[in-house]
């Protein structure tokens, strides 16, 4: 299936089989490949604001729903996101790509750069997670505890999603009322859709990860990391660790943004991402 993104470019979409599942993807444009990796409990549409301009910049933009998210299949056994990504690249005949990931998407990008460095041309990591690195921020730990308590309760789904929004949309430095209501509801709708479709997967399988936290210095590709000044201390610490450990990595602090930096300060994020992509020796 295809649909128009501009007068001269079409979006192709399809399904790629992976072990015990399948991935739904969209791609458009010609040129060097950029893969957009979404956050947990969200889907590829969190990159709507970036997808079109990447294509219009002369790049091939690729985005997909992780296993257990969006239109991809529900988890049915142990799996590895970085292996799923490489299977997608194989299916789309993409030997190497720049990986742009936010939160869990950045975690997957780092794992891929370590497990399959031959497939990664550069990394742009926003509000990054790092596999093997535990949460320590009391704000996050309290909301994670409340999420666990909500599982199985009569109003558990609503409570679970609200704690997700408190952690990853509002953040520790502001109340929900301080966040743009349209943006917050967009994130709520995405999370609700994922829970509704994929709730049955709980306990069905475990993600197999690389354990990037002790291996960041092994990464040898151009790397930029973004973090919002309203995000949790754990995410700020992750950004600092990447900038400190990955040779040549640069950190960009995004003002006026929590965890979802590409959606809260879109203009600055897009400007800095575009400058990074233009600096690469493709």
C-alpha positions in Angstrom: 0.0 0.0 0.0 1.1 3.6 -0.6 0.0 7.1 0.1 1.2 10.6 -0.7 3.5 12.5 1.6 4.4 15.2 -0.9 3.6 15.8 -4.6 6.6 13.7 -5.5 7.0 11.1 -2.8 4.9 8.2 -1.5 4.8 6.3 1.7 5.1 2.6 1.4 4.0 0.3 4.2 4.0 -3.4 4.8 4.7 -6.3 7.1 8.1 -7.9 7.8 8.1 -11.4 9.4 10.3 -11.9 12.4 10.7 -15.0 14.7 7.3 -15.6 16.3 5.9 -12.4 15.0 5.8 -9.6 12.5 6.6 -5.9 12.3 4.6 -3.1 10.6 6.6 -0.4 8.9 6.4 2.7 6.8 9.1 4.1 4.5 9.4 7.0 2.1 12.0 8.9 0.2 15.3 8.0 -1.5 18.9 8.4 -0.3 20.7 7.4 2.9 18.4 5.6 5.4 17.3 7.0 8.7 15.3 4.7 11.0 13.0 6.3 13.6 12.6 4.2 16.8 9.7 5.1 19.1 9.4 5.0 22.9 7.7 2.3 25.0 3.9 2.2 25.1 3.9 4.5 22.0 4.2 3.7 18.3 5.8 5.1 15.1 3.4 8.0 14.9 5.3 9.8 17.7 7.6 10.7 14.8 4.9 12.3 12.6 6.6 15.7 13.0 9.9 14.5 11.8 9.0 11.9 9.1 8.0 14.3 6.3 10.9 16.7 6.6 13.4 13.9 6.6 12.0 12.7 3.3 12.0 16.2 2.0 15.6 16.6 3.0 16.6 13.9 0.5 16.7 11.0 2.9 15.0 7.6 3.1 12.9 7.7 6.3 11.9 4.4 7.9 9.7 3.9 10.9 8.1 0.9 12.4 6.2 -0.4 15.4 8.2 -2.4 17.9 7.0 -5.9 18.6 4.2 -5.6 21.2 3.3 -2.0 19.9 1.1 -0.4 17.4 0.2 -2.6 14.4 3.1 -5.1 15.0 2.4 -8.4 16.5 1.9 -9.1 20.2 4.8 -10.7 22.1 4.6 -14.5 22.0 8.1 -15.5 23.3 11.6 -14.2 24.1 12.9 -11.8 21.5 15.5 -9.1 20.9 14.6 -5.7 19.5 18.0 -5.2 17.9 17.5 -8.5 16.0 14.1 -7.4 14.9 15.5 -4.1 13.6 18.2 -6.0 11.6 15.5 -8.3 10.1 13.7 -5.1 9.0 16.8 -3.6 7.5 17.4 -6.9 5.6 13.8 -7.0 4.3 14.1 -3.4 3.1 17.6 -4.0 1.5 19.2 -1.4 3.8 22.8 -2.3 4.6 23.4 0.6 7.1 21.3 3.3 8.6 21.3 6.2 11.0 19.3 5.3 14.0 17.2 8.0 15.7 15.6 6.8 18.9 13.7 8.3 21.8 13.7 6.7 25.3 13.3 2.9 24.7 14.0 3.6 21.0 17.4 5.0 22.0 18.0 1.9 24.2 17.3 -0.3 21.1 19.6 1.9 19.0 22.5 1.5 21.5 22.0 -2.2 21.7 22.0 -2.4 17.9 25.2 -0.3 17.6 26.9 -2.8 20.0 25.5 -6.1 18.7 25.6 -5.2 15.0 28.0 -2.2 14.5 28.1 -3.0 10.7 24.5 -1.9 10.4 24.7 1.4 12.1 26.1 4.6 10.5 25.3 7.1 13.3 23.2 7.5 16.4 20.8 10.3 17.4 19.6 9.5 20.9 16.8 11.4 22.6 15.9 11.1 26.3 17.9 7.9 26.2 17.4 4.6 28.0 20.4 2.3 28.4 20.0 -1.4 28.7 21.4 -2.7 32.0 21.1 0.6 33.8 18.6 0.6 36.6 16.2 3.4 37.6 17.2 5.3 40.8 15.1 8.5 40.7 12.6 8.4 43.5 10.0 10.0 41.3 10.2 7.2 38.7 10.4 4.4 41.3 7.3 5.6 43.1 5.3 5.7 39.8 6.6 2.3 38.7 5.5 0.9 42.1 2.0 2.4 41.5 1.9 0.9 38.0 2.6 -2.5 39.4 -0.1 -2.1 42.0 -2.6 -1.1 39.3 -2.2 -4.4 37.4 -5.4 -6.5 37.8 -7.4 -3.8 39.6 -10.9 -2.8 38.3 -9.6 0.6 37.2 -6.1 -0.7 36.7 -5.7 0.2 33.0 -6.6 3.9 33.6 -4.3 4.1 36.6 -1.5 2.3 34.8 -1.6 4.8 31.8 -1.9 7.8 34.1 1.3 6.8 35.9 2.9 6.4 32.5 1.9 10.0 31.6 3.2 11.3 34.9 6.6 9.7 34.4 7.1 10.2 30.7 5.0 13.2 29.7 4.7 15.4 32.7 7.9 14.5 34.4 9.0 15.3 38.0 9.1 19.1 37.6 5.5 20.0 36.7 1.9 19.0 37.3 -0.3 17.6 34.5 -2.1 21.0 34.3 1.2 22.5 33.2 1.4 20.3 30.1 -0.4 21.2 26.8 -3.7 19.3 27.1 -3.7 18.3 23.4 -0.2 16.8 23.6 -1.0 15.0 26.8 -4.1 13.5 25.3 -2.3 12.5 22.2 0.2 10.5 24.3 -2.7 9.0 26.4 -4.5 7.8 23.3 -1.4 6.2 21.9 -0.7 4.4 25.2 -4.4 3.3 25.6 -4.3 1.9 22.0 -1.2 -0.2 22.8 -2.6 -1.5 26.1 -5.9 -2.4 24.5 -4.3 -4.4 21.6 -1.3 -5.9 23.4 -2.3 -6.4 27.0 -2.4 -10.1 26.6 1.4 -10.2 26.1 2.3 -9.6 29.8 4.5 -12.5 30.8 4.6 -14.0 27.3 8.2 -13.3 26.7 11.2 -11.3 27.7 13.3 -8.8 25.6 16.9 -10.0 25.3 19.3 -7.0 25.6 23.0 -6.4 25.2 23.7 -4.6 28.5 24.9 -1.4 27.0 25.6 0.4 30.3 29.1 -1.0 30.6 30.0 -1.0 26.9 29.3 2.6 25.7 33.0 3.2 25.1 32.9 0.5 22.4 30.7 2.6 20.1 32.5 4.1 17.2 30.0 6.0 15.2 29.0 9.7 15.2 26.6 10.2 18.2 24.5 13.0 19.4 22.3 12.8 22.5 19.4 15.1 23.4 17.7 15.5 26.8 15.0 17.8 28.1 15.6 20.1 31.1 12.3 19.0 32.6 13.0 15.2 32.5 13.9 12.9 35.4 17.4 12.8 36.9 17.8 9.2 35.5 17.4 10.3 31.9 19.8 13.3 32.5 22.3 10.9 34.0 21.9 8.5 31.0 22.6 11.4 28.6 25.6 12.5 30.6 27.0 8.9 30.6 26.6 8.6 26.8 28.3 11.9 26.2 31.1 11.0 28.6 31.7 7.5 27.4 31.0 7.4 23.6 34.0 8.8 21.8 33.2 12.1 20.2 29.6 12.1 21.4 27.9 15.5 21.8 25.1 16.3 24.3 22.4 18.9 23.5 20.1 20.0 26.3 16.6 20.9 25.1 14.9 23.7 27.2 11.2 23.7 28.0 10.8 20.0 27.4 10.3 16.9 29.4 10.9 13.4 28.1 9.2 13.8 24.7 11.8 16.3 23.4 10.8 15.9 19.7 7.2 16.9 20.4 7.6 19.6 23.1 10.4 21.7 21.5 10.0 20.4 18.0 11.7 23.4 16.3 14.9 23.2 18.2 15.0 19.4 18.1 14.5 19.4 14.3 17.1 22.1 13.8 19.7 20.2 15.8 18.9 16.8 14.3 19.0 18.3 10.8 22.4 19.8 11.5 23.7 16.5 12.9 22.5 14.6 9.8 24.1 17.2 7.5 27.4 16.8 9.3 27.7 13.1 8.5 29.9 11.6 5.9 27.3 9.5 4.2 
